[in-house]
Amino acid sequence: MPPPTPSRPSPTSRPPRPSWPALARAKERAIATKAAAEALVNAQKQH
């Protein structure tokens, strides 16, 4: 793994303040994905 160049910040470096709206959307998307997966499993069980 090459060392990060000074002209560009490394991908692992984060700003001190997290982006709360983005985190909230990611959490909601994960919950919705889980709910959809459970609904799909339930639909497959009924058939």
C-alpha positions in Angstrom: 0.0 0.0 0.0 1.7 3.3 -1.1 1.8 6.2 1.3 -0.8 8.8 0.8 0.3 11.8 -1.3 0.2 15.2 0.5 -1.8 16.7 -2.4 -4.8 14.5 -1.6 -6.1 13.4 1.8 -6.3 9.7 2.4 -9.7 8.0 2.1 -9.5 7.0 5.8 -9.2 10.6 7.0 -12.5 12.0 8.2 -13.6 15.5 9.0 -13.9 16.1 12.7 -17.7 16.6 12.4 -19.6 13.6 10.9 -22.4 14.2 8.4 -25.4 13.4 10.5 -28.0 13.5 7.6 -25.9 11.1 5.6 -25.6 8.7 8.6 -29.4 9.0 9.2 -30.1 8.2 5.6 -27.7 5.2 5.6 -29.4 3.9 8.8 -32.9 4.3 7.4 -31.8 2.6 4.2 -30.4 -0.3 6.2 -33.6 -0.7 8.1 -35.7 -0.5 4.9 -33.4 -3.1 3.3 -33.8 -5.4 6.3 -37.6 -5.0 6.3 -37.8 -5.7 2.6 -35.6 -8.8 3.0 -37.8 -10.1 5.8 -41.0 -9.4 3.7 -39.5 -11.3 0.8 -38.7 -14.3 3.1 -42.2 -14.2 4.5 -43.7 -14.1 1.0 -41.6 -17.1 0.0 -42.8 -19.1 3.1 -46.4 -18.5 2.1 -46.0 -20.2 -1.3 
